[in-house]
Amino acid sequence: MSAGTVWFVGAGPGDPELITVKGRALIERAGAILFAGSLVNAAATRWAPGNCVIADSKDMTLEQMSAWLIAQAGKHETVVRLQTGDPGLYGALIELVQPLDAAGIAIQVVPGVSSAMASAAAAVESLTLPEVTQTVIFTRVEGRTPMPEGESLEALAAHHSTLCIFLSITLMGRVTAALTAAGWSPDAPIVVVHKASWPGEEKIVRGTVSTIQALCREAKIVSQAMIIASPTLGARQWTTLAKSKLYDASFTHRFRRASVPVSNLTLGTP
């Protein structure tokens, strides 16, 4: 049994200050840190102690990463695996946890801010709106990794809810084709955010189903981008909105009693 614990910490979308307080505290006391250098801003390790062993996993295989974590857990009380976004979304969390379990090493997971949330924040967009959509789907388009049955982008897009499409910027043609086949209008808005929250590197491209591919090509966005397709996009400029019932003056809940009769209110629609 190893004396150390391996902590899988979500580094967030890019801005080092978007790591959680708990994640930063673990970095501050870590004896060893393995970070995903191809995706995680190296600045996220700046809080590490001077004697901390820091390694970049971008050129490691899964087996090499597991071996490194196991070896360091035998030497240090706190070992941190720093992963982009949230460890449970499109990461190799379970693939790395299984060898550690087999070696009898304790593990913990600290969640992080997903690039989906950071991208919506960067673009000042809401992923849900009353009476527009209350559903958000995290997905990707099929590439080298096949999609399970029933999870094609076309099938998911048929719901016409919010789609946060990961790992698909190089397959934008397939994305727009799937949206079109699912009945999305050529004029339906799309937002693409490259390196959301990365200081000095973030790019936001707004377009439509018919224009977004060319706009991204023009902006030279070929990696680390979030594609958001949603009926809520652009709501900041709408002249009418269906307002949240929670804050409606006619709505009673356990913290506030209704102050205005329902008949005196007029609700708009987008």
C-alpha positions as CSV (number, residue, x, y, z in Angstrom):
1,M,0.0,0.0,0.0
2,S,1.2,3.5,-0.9
3,A,1.2,6.2,1.7
4,G,0.3,8.8,-0.9
5,T,-2.9,9.9,-2.6
6,V,-3.3,10.7,-6.2
7,W,-5.7,13.6,-6.8
8,F,-7.2,14.1,-10.2
9,V,-7.7,17.8,-10.3
10,G,-9.7,19.7,-13.0
11,A,-7.5,22.6,-14.0
12,G,-10.4,24.4,-15.6
13,P,-10.6,25.8,-19.2
14,G,-7.4,27.7,-19.4
15,D,-7.2,30.7,-17.1
16,P,-5.2,29.6,-14.1
17,E,-7.4,31.6,-11.8
18,L,-10.4,29.5,-12.8
19,I,-9.1,26.4,-10.9
20,T,-11.1,25.7,-7.8
21,V,-9.8,26.9,-4.4
22,K,-9.5,23.2,-3.4
23,G,-7.5,22.4,-6.6
24,R,-5.1,25.3,-5.9
25,A,-4.6,24.2,-2.3
26,L,-3.6,20.7,-3.5
27,I,-1.1,22.2,-6.0
28,E,0.4,24.3,-3.1
29,R,1.1,21.2,-1.1
30,A,1.8,18.7,-3.9
31,G,5.0,16.6,-3.9
32,A,4.5,15.8,-7.5
33,I,2.4,17.1,-10.4
34,L,1.7,15.5,-13.7
35,F,-0.1,18.0,-16.0
36,A,-1.5,17.6,-19.5
37,G,0.8,20.2,-21.2
38,S,-0.9,20.1,-24.6
39,L,-4.2,21.3,-23.0
40,V,-3.5,22.7,-19.5
41,N,-1.9,26.1,-19.2
42,A,1.5,25.6,-17.5
43,A,0.8,28.6,-15.4
44,A,-1.6,26.4,-13.4
45,T,1.5,24.9,-11.7
46,R,2.9,28.2,-10.5
47,W,1.6,27.6,-7.0
48,A,3.6,24.4,-6.6
49,P,6.3,24.2,-3.9
50,G,9.8,24.8,-5.1
51,N,10.8,21.2,-4.5
52,C,7.7,19.8,-6.3
53,V,8.4,17.2,-9.1
54,I,6.6,18.5,-12.2
55,A,6.2,16.5,-15.4
56,D,4.4,17.1,-18.6
57,S,2.4,14.1,-19.9
58,K,1.9,15.3,-23.5
59,D,4.4,12.8,-24.9
60,M,3.6,10.0,-22.5
61,T,1.5,6.9,-23.2
62,L,-1.3,5.9,-20.8
63,E,1.0,3.2,-19.4
64,Q,3.8,5.6,-18.8
65,M,1.5,8.1,-17.1
66,S,0.2,5.4,-14.8
67,A,3.7,4.2,-13.9
68,W,4.8,7.8,-13.2
69,L,1.8,8.4,-10.8
70,I,2.3,5.1,-9.0
71,A,6.0,5.8,-8.5
72,Q,5.4,9.3,-7.2
73,A,2.7,8.1,-4.9
74,G,5.3,5.9,-3.3
75,K,7.4,9.0,-2.5
76,H,4.9,11.8,-1.8
77,E,1.8,12.2,0.4
78,T,0.1,14.3,-2.3
79,V,0.4,13.7,-6.0
80,V,-1.7,15.7,-8.5
81,R,-2.8,14.7,-11.9
82,L,-3.8,18.1,-13.4
83,Q,-6.4,17.7,-16.2
84,T,-8.0,20.1,-18.5
85,G,-11.6,21.3,-17.7
86,D,-13.3,18.7,-15.6
87,P,-11.7,15.2,-15.1
88,G,-15.0,13.5,-15.8
89,L,-15.5,15.0,-19.3
90,Y,-13.6,13.7,-22.3
91,G,-10.6,12.7,-20.2
92,A,-8.8,9.4,-19.5
93,L,-10.0,9.4,-15.8
94,I,-11.1,5.8,-15.5
95,E,-8.3,4.5,-17.7
96,L,-5.8,6.1,-15.3
97,V,-7.7,5.2,-12.1
98,Q,-7.9,1.4,-12.8
99,P,-4.1,0.8,-12.6
100,L,-3.9,2.9,-9.5
101,D,-6.7,0.8,-8.0
102,A,-4.8,-2.3,-8.9
103,A,-1.7,-0.9,-7.1
104,G,-3.7,-0.1,-4.0
105,I,-3.2,3.6,-4.3
106,A,-5.9,6.0,-2.9
107,I,-7.4,8.4,-5.3
108,Q,-9.6,11.5,-5.1
109,V,-11.2,13.6,-7.8
110,V,-11.7,17.4,-7.7
111,P,-14.1,18.8,-10.3
112,G,-13.2,21.7,-12.6
113,V,-14.8,24.3,-14.8
114,S,-15.7,22.9,-18.2
115,S,-14.8,24.7,-21.4
116,A,-18.5,24.5,-22.2
117,M,-19.3,26.8,-19.3
118,A,-16.2,29.0,-20.0
119,S,-17.2,29.4,-23.6
120,A,-20.8,30.4,-22.8
121,A,-19.4,32.9,-20.3
122,A,-16.9,34.3,-22.8
123,A,-19.7,34.9,-25.3
124,V,-22.1,36.1,-22.6
125,E,-24.6,33.5,-23.6
126,S,-27.0,31.4,-21.5
127,L,-27.3,27.7,-22.3
128,T,-30.9,27.6,-21.1
129,L,-33.8,30.0,-21.2
130,P,-37.4,29.6,-20.0
131,E,-39.7,28.4,-22.7
132,V,-36.8,28.1,-25.2
133,T,-34.8,25.2,-24.0
134,Q,-34.2,23.6,-20.6
135,T,-31.8,20.9,-21.9
136,V,-28.0,21.0,-22.6
137,I,-26.3,18.1,-24.4
138,F,-22.5,17.6,-24.2
139,T,-21.4,15.6,-27.1
140,R,-18.9,15.4,-30.0
141,V,-19.1,14.4,-33.7
142,E,-17.9,11.0,-34.7
143,G,-14.3,10.9,-35.8
144,R,-11.6,8.3,-35.0
145,T,-13.6,7.6,-31.8
146,P,-17.0,6.1,-32.9
147,M,-20.2,7.2,-31.3
148,P,-22.4,4.7,-29.4
149,E,-25.6,3.6,-31.1
150,G,-28.3,6.3,-30.9
151,E,-25.8,9.1,-30.1
152,S,-25.1,10.5,-33.6
153,L,-25.0,14.3,-33.7
154,E,-27.9,14.2,-36.1
155,A,-30.0,12.2,-33.6
156,L,-29.1,14.5,-30.7
157,A,-29.6,17.7,-32.7
158,A,-33.2,16.6,-33.5
159,H,-34.1,17.7,-30.0
160,H,-33.3,21.3,-30.9
161,S,-31.9,22.0,-27.5
162,T,-28.5,23.4,-26.6
163,L,-25.6,21.4,-28.0
164,C,-22.1,21.9,-26.6
165,I,-19.9,20.1,-29.1
166,F,-16.4,19.1,-28.0
167,L,-13.4,17.9,-29.9
168,S,-15.0,18.6,-33.3
169,I,-13.6,21.8,-34.7
170,T,-11.6,20.0,-37.5
171,L,-14.9,18.2,-38.5
172,M,-17.0,21.3,-38.7
173,G,-18.4,20.2,-42.1
174,R,-19.8,17.1,-40.4
175,V,-21.2,19.2,-37.6
176,T,-23.2,21.5,-39.9
177,A,-24.3,18.6,-42.1
178,A,-25.7,16.9,-39.0
179,L,-27.5,20.0,-37.9
180,T,-29.0,20.6,-41.3
181,A,-30.1,17.0,-41.5
182,A,-31.8,17.4,-38.1
183,G,-33.8,20.3,-39.4
184,W,-31.8,23.3,-38.2
185,S,-32.2,26.4,-40.3
186,P,-29.2,27.6,-42.4
187,D,-29.6,30.8,-40.4
188,A,-29.5,29.2,-37.0
189,P,-26.8,30.8,-34.9
190,I,-23.6,29.1,-33.9
191,V,-20.8,30.3,-31.6
192,V,-17.3,28.9,-31.6
193,V,-14.9,29.8,-28.8
194,H,-11.2,28.9,-29.2
195,K,-9.2,28.6,-26.0
196,A,-12.0,30.0,-23.8
197,S,-10.5,32.0,-20.9
198,W,-6.9,31.6,-22.0
199,P,-5.3,35.0,-21.4
200,G,-4.4,36.7,-24.7
201,E,-5.4,33.6,-26.8
202,E,-9.2,33.4,-26.6
203,K,-11.1,33.9,-29.9
204,I,-14.9,34.1,-30.3
205,V,-16.4,33.5,-33.7
206,R,-20.1,34.0,-34.3
207,G,-21.9,32.7,-37.4
208,T,-24.7,30.5,-38.6
209,V,-25.0,26.9,-39.7
210,S,-24.3,28.0,-43.3
211,T,-21.4,30.4,-42.5
212,I,-19.5,29.1,-39.4
213,Q,-17.2,26.7,-41.2
214,A,-15.8,29.4,-43.5
215,L,-15.5,31.9,-40.6
216,C,-13.6,29.4,-38.5
217,R,-11.3,28.7,-41.4
218,E,-10.7,32.4,-41.9
219,A,-9.9,32.8,-38.1
220,K,-7.5,29.9,-38.4
221,I,-9.2,28.0,-35.6
222,V,-8.2,24.3,-35.9
223,S,-7.9,23.1,-32.3
224,Q,-9.1,23.6,-28.7
225,A,-12.5,25.0,-29.6
226,M,-16.0,24.7,-28.2
227,I,-18.9,24.7,-30.7
228,I,-22.2,25.9,-29.3
229,A,-25.4,25.5,-31.2
230,S,-28.5,26.6,-29.4
231,P,-31.9,28.3,-29.8
232,T,-30.8,30.6,-26.9
233,L,-27.9,32.2,-28.8
234,G,-28.2,36.0,-29.2
235,A,-30.9,36.3,-26.5
236,R,-29.1,39.3,-25.1
237,Q,-30.4,41.3,-28.1
238,W,-34.0,40.0,-28.0
239,T,-36.6,42.6,-27.2
240,T,-38.9,40.1,-25.3
241,L,-38.1,37.2,-23.1
242,A,-40.1,34.7,-21.1
243,K,-38.9,35.5,-17.6
244,S,-38.0,33.1,-14.9
245,K,-40.9,32.1,-12.6
246,L,-38.6,32.0,-9.6
247,Y,-38.1,35.8,-9.7
248,D,-41.7,36.6,-10.9
249,A,-43.6,38.9,-8.7
250,S,-46.6,36.7,-8.9
251,F,-44.7,33.6,-7.8
252,T,-44.7,32.4,-4.2
253,H,-41.9,30.3,-2.8
254,R,-40.6,29.6,0.7
255,F,-38.5,32.8,0.8
256,R,-41.0,35.3,-0.7
257,R,-44.7,35.7,-1.1
258,A,-46.3,36.8,-4.4
259,S,-46.8,40.6,-4.5
260,V,-48.5,41.0,-7.9
261,P,-51.5,39.1,-9.2
262,V,-50.8,37.0,-12.3
263,S,-53.4,38.9,-14.3
264,N,-51.4,42.1,-14.0
265,L,-48.3,40.6,-15.6
266,T,-47.5,40.2,-19.3
267,L,-44.9,37.7,-20.4
268,G,-43.1,38.0,-23.7
269,T,-41.8,35.3,-25.9
270,P,-38.5,35.2,-27.8
